[in-house]
């Protein structure tokens, strides 16, 4: 019998049985990982550990696909150059990994020098020599989430079709894990999101303000809160109808979203009232933020459903912890009081709390 080239250079029945048994054990380990309550990143690391143990690649990586741009990002990397690759992004369709992600098909390439899809620039930059690649898509229900890519078998430098079949099965498990995790994330996001504006809802705001005040207290970091509501919003509903009013709230939410940082938390408090939590922000910074948002609202163009230009302004209140409050409830009250003083002073202005009093900043 003539041996055929494979993972270990021998394709005997004994080798096949051992490899099959190892594959079954690996899949059982992965199934156990999927059943655990671990975070998705930990599950993916467990999956890739099993890949490494079973298929013995010299280097391997898991790349996730950006749903909007199609770029692939190295999320889990095991190799001598792992630190240089972690977080690196590949343009859509670039290289073997890009081709696999775009086409949703696995590739086993025994000799990359004979395949035009191989992109050699990483080898040149990292002083690495790639000979053989096994790359499979991570997908679920025909949706590609990313790829798993193995480079150079430690034993013989060549991957074969049986390796590809095992890797594809493992990648399917990874696809299930990612799909489930994203479904849970989506449900969780819906629970805390206001349907109309896309900002957080009031329930989530109350949870977060308590958390942020406690964190501010613990680390002695400043925290500010901005309240505002739209001036004469009832008149918009009465004149142009509730459809226009609802669309206006949606568009105001978009203006707020454009102004906040990643660390800020903006919520629809109720009706036409909005609130923004500004962590690590002193009163002067919160005041500047409120004045800019006030200006952006005035300058933005809003239209009724019938095409009439709407004049939109807001009344703003600003308060900070611990300057104006000793707890979350007092901070909310201080910012709310400042906002209502802005309204009673003629609307269309920013008021800043000053130890539970309020001073006008702009009109």
C-alpha positions in Angstrom: 0.0 0.0 0.0 1.3 3.4 -1.0 0.9 6.1 1.7 -1.0 9.2 0.6 0.3 12.6 1.9 -1.9 13.9 4.8 -1.7 15.7 8.1 1.1 13.4 9.4 2.4 12.0 6.2 0.7 8.6 6.7 -2.9 7.7 5.9 -3.2 4.3 7.5 -6.4 3.0 8.9 -5.0 3.3 12.4 -4.1 6.9 11.8 -7.6 7.5 10.5 -9.2 5.9 13.5 -7.1 8.0 15.9 -7.8 11.2 14.0 -11.5 10.4 14.0 -11.5 9.7 17.7 -9.6 12.9 18.4 -12.1 14.9 16.2 -15.1 13.5 18.1 -13.4 14.4 21.4 -12.7 17.9 20.1 -16.3 18.4 19.0 -17.6 17.3 22.4 -15.3 19.8 24.1 -16.6 22.5 21.8 -20.2 21.5 22.5 -19.5 21.8 26.2 -18.1 25.2 25.7 -21.2 26.3 23.7 -23.4 25.1 26.6 -21.5 27.1 29.2 -22.6 30.7 30.2 -19.2 32.1 29.2 -18.8 35.3 27.1 -18.6 34.9 23.4 -14.9 35.8 23.3 -14.0 33.1 25.8 -16.1 30.6 23.8 -14.2 31.5 20.6 -10.9 31.1 22.4 -11.9 27.7 23.6 -12.9 26.7 20.1 -9.6 27.9 18.7 -7.7 26.1 21.4 -9.4 22.8 20.3 -8.5 23.6 16.7 -4.8 24.1 17.6 -4.8 20.8 19.6 -6.3 18.8 16.9 -4.8 20.1 13.7 -1.4 21.4 14.9 -1.1 24.5 12.8 2.1 26.6 13.0 -0.1 29.7 13.2 -3.8 30.3 13.2 -6.2 33.1 13.5 -9.9 33.9 13.8 -11.1 36.9 11.9 -14.5 38.5 12.3 -16.3 40.4 9.5 -17.6 43.9 9.8 -21.3 43.7 8.9 -21.2 47.2 7.2 -17.8 47.4 5.5 -17.0 43.7 4.9 -13.5 44.2 6.4 -12.0 41.3 8.3 -10.4 42.0 11.7 -7.9 39.6 13.4 -9.7 38.9 16.8 -7.8 35.8 18.0 -4.3 35.1 16.8 -1.8 32.5 17.8 1.6 32.8 16.2 5.0 34.2 16.7 3.7 37.5 15.3 0.4 37.5 17.2 0.9 40.9 18.8 1.5 42.5 15.4 -1.6 41.1 13.9 -4.2 41.4 16.7 -6.7 44.1 15.6 -5.3 44.5 12.1 -8.1 44.8 9.4 -8.1 43.4 5.9 -9.9 45.1 3.1 -13.0 43.4 1.8 -12.2 40.4 -0.4 -8.4 40.7 0.2 -6.3 37.6 0.2 -7.4 34.1 0.9 -9.3 35.0 4.0 -11.1 37.8 2.2 -12.0 35.5 -0.7 -13.4 32.9 1.7 -15.5 35.5 3.6 -16.9 36.9 0.4 -17.7 33.5 -1.2 -18.7 31.6 1.9 -16.6 28.6 0.7 -13.6 26.8 2.3 -10.2 26.8 0.7 -7.4 24.2 1.2 -4.3 25.5 -0.5 -1.3 23.0 -0.3 1.1 25.5 -1.9 0.2 29.2 -1.7 2.8 30.2 -4.3 0.6 28.6 -6.9 -2.6 30.5 -5.9 -3.2 34.1 -7.0 -5.6 34.7 -4.2 -2.7 34.6 -1.6 -1.6 38.0 -0.5 2.1 37.9 0.3 2.6 41.3 1.9 2.1 40.0 5.4 4.9 37.5 5.0 7.2 40.3 3.9 6.2 42.6 6.7 6.4 39.9 9.4 9.3 37.8 8.1 7.1 34.8 7.9 6.9 32.1 5.3 3.5 30.7 4.4 3.4 27.4 2.6 0.0 25.9 3.2 -3.3 27.4 4.2 -6.6 25.9 5.4 -9.3 28.6 5.6 -13.0 28.1 6.2 -15.9 30.5 6.7 -17.6 31.0 10.1 -21.3 31.1 9.2 -24.8 30.3 10.3 -27.9 30.2 8.1 -25.7 31.4 5.1 -24.6 34.5 7.0 -20.8 34.8 7.1 -19.5 36.1 10.4 -15.8 35.7 9.7 -13.2 33.0 8.9 -10.8 30.6 10.6 -7.4 30.4 8.9 -4.7 27.9 9.7 -1.1 28.3 8.3 1.5 25.6 7.9 0.9 22.3 9.7 3.6 21.7 12.3 4.1 18.1 11.2 4.3 18.3 7.4 3.4 21.8 6.3 0.5 20.7 4.2 -3.2 20.5 5.0 -5.5 18.1 3.2 -9.2 17.8 2.6 -9.9 15.8 5.8 -8.4 18.7 7.7 -10.8 21.0 5.8 -13.8 18.9 6.7 -12.9 18.9 10.4 -12.2 22.6 10.4 -15.5 23.3 8.6 -17.4 21.4 11.3 -15.6 23.4 14.0 -16.3 26.6 12.2 -20.0 25.8 12.1 -19.9 25.5 15.9 -18.2 29.0 16.0 -20.9 30.3 13.7 -23.7 29.0 16.0 -21.9 30.6 19.0 -21.6 34.0 17.3 -25.2 33.9 15.9 -26.6 33.1 19.4 -24.5 35.8 21.0 -25.6 38.4 18.6 -29.2 37.4 18.9 -29.0 37.8 22.7 -27.2 41.2 22.3 -30.0 42.3 20.0 -32.7 41.3 22.4 -30.8 43.0 25.3 -30.4 46.2 23.2 -34.1 46.2 22.4 -34.9 46.0 26.1 -32.9 49.1 26.9 -33.6 51.1 23.8 -36.3 53.7 23.1 -38.1 52.6 19.9 -38.7 56.1 18.6 -35.3 57.8 19.1 -32.9 54.9 19.2 -31.5 56.3 22.4 -31.7 54.5 25.7 -35.0 54.3 27.5 -35.7 55.8 30.9 -35.5 52.5 32.8 -31.9 52.0 31.6 -31.1 55.6 32.4 -32.1 55.1 36.0 -29.9 52.0 36.3 -27.0 53.8 34.7 -27.2 57.1 36.7 -27.0 55.1 40.0 -24.0 53.2 38.6 -22.2 56.3 37.3 -22.7 58.2 40.6 -21.3 55.3 42.6 -18.3 55.0 40.2 -17.8 58.8 40.4 -17.8 58.6 44.2 -15.4 55.7 44.3 -12.9 57.1 41.9 -13.3 60.8 42.8 -14.1 61.6 39.2 -16.5 64.3 38.0 -19.9 63.4 36.6 -22.5 65.7 35.0 -26.0 65.4 33.8 -27.9 67.4 31.1 -31.6 67.6 30.9 -33.5 69.2 28.1 -36.9 69.2 26.5 -38.2 70.7 23.2 -39.9 74.1 23.4 -43.6 74.2 22.3 -43.5 70.5 21.2 -47.3 70.2 21.9 -47.8 72.9 19.3 -46.0 70.8 16.7 -48.4 67.9 17.4 -51.5 70.1 17.4 -50.5 71.9 14.2 -48.9 69.2 12.1 -50.1 65.9 13.8 -48.5 63.2 15.8 -46.7 61.6 12.8 -44.7 64.8 12.4 -44.2 64.9 16.2 -42.9 61.4 16.3 -40.6 62.0 13.3 -39.3 65.1 15.0 -38.4 63.2 18.1 -36.5 60.6 16.0 -34.5 63.3 14.2 -33.7 65.1 17.5 -32.5 61.7 18.8 -30.1 61.6 15.8 -28.8 65.1 16.6 -28.1 64.0 20.2 -26.4 60.9 19.0 -24.0 62.9 16.8 -23.0 65.0 19.8 -22.2 62.4 22.4 -19.0 60.5 23.1 -18.8 56.7 23.3 -18.7 56.9 27.1 -21.8 59.2 27.3 -25.2 57.8 27.7 -28.2 59.6 26.2 -31.8 58.6 26.9 -35.3 59.7 26.1 -36.6 60.5 29.6 -40.2 60.6 28.5 -42.4 62.6 26.0 -40.1 65.3 24.5 -37.6 65.2 27.4 -34.1 64.0 27.0 -31.2 63.3 29.4 -27.5 62.8 28.9 -25.1 61.3 31.4 -21.6 62.7 30.9 -19.0 60.6 32.9 -15.6 62.2 33.7 -17.1 65.6 32.9 -16.9 68.7 35.1 -19.6 71.3 35.1 -17.7 73.6 32.6 -17.4 70.7 30.1 -21.1 69.8 30.6 -22.1 73.4 30.1 -20.0 73.6 26.8 -21.7 70.4 25.7 -25.2 71.7 26.4 -24.5 75.0 24.7 -23.3 73.2 21.5 -26.3 70.8 21.5 -28.6 73.8 22.0 -27.0 75.5 19.1 -27.1 72.4 16.9 -30.8 72.0 17.5 -31.5 75.6 16.6 -29.5 75.3 13.4 -30.8 71.9 12.2 -33.5 71.8 9.6 -36.6 69.9 10.6 -39.7 69.6 8.4 -43.3 68.5 8.9 -44.7 65.6 6.9 -46.2 68.2 4.6 -42.8 69.9 4.0 -43.2 72.9 6.4 -39.9 74.1 8.0 -40.1 73.7 11.8 -38.4 76.0 14.2 -37.0 73.8 17.0 -35.3 74.8 20.2 -34.8 73.4 23.6 -34.6 74.3 27.3 -31.5 72.8 29.0 -30.5 72.2 32.6 -27.0 71.2 33.7 -25.9 69.8 37.1 -22.8 68.0 38.4 -21.8 65.5 41.0 -20.7 66.1 43.7 -21.0 69.9 43.3 -24.8 70.0 43.2 -25.8 66.7 44.7 -24.8 63.9 47.1 -26.6 61.1 45.3 -28.2 60.1 42.0 -31.7 61.3 43.0 -30.4 64.7 44.0 -28.4 65.0 40.8 -31.5 64.2 38.7 -33.5 66.8 40.7 -30.8 69.5 40.3 -30.6 69.1 36.5 -34.4 68.9 36.2 -34.9 72.0 38.3 -32.3 73.9 36.2 -34.2 72.9 33.1 -37.5 74.1 34.4 -36.0 77.4 35.4 -34.8 77.7 31.8 -38.4 77.1 30.7 -39.9 79.6 33.2 -37.3 82.2 32.1 -38.6 82.1 28.5 -37.3 78.8 27.2 -34.6 78.4 24.5 -31.7 78.6 26.9 -29.2 76.7 29.0 -29.3 77.0 32.8 -26.6 75.6 35.1 -27.3 74.5 38.7 -25.3 76.2 41.4 -25.7 74.3 44.6 -29.4 73.6 43.8 -29.9 77.1 42.4 -29.7 77.9 38.7 -27.9 80.5 36.7 -28.7 81.3 33.1 -25.8 80.8 30.6 -27.3 81.4 27.2 -30.5 82.3 25.4 
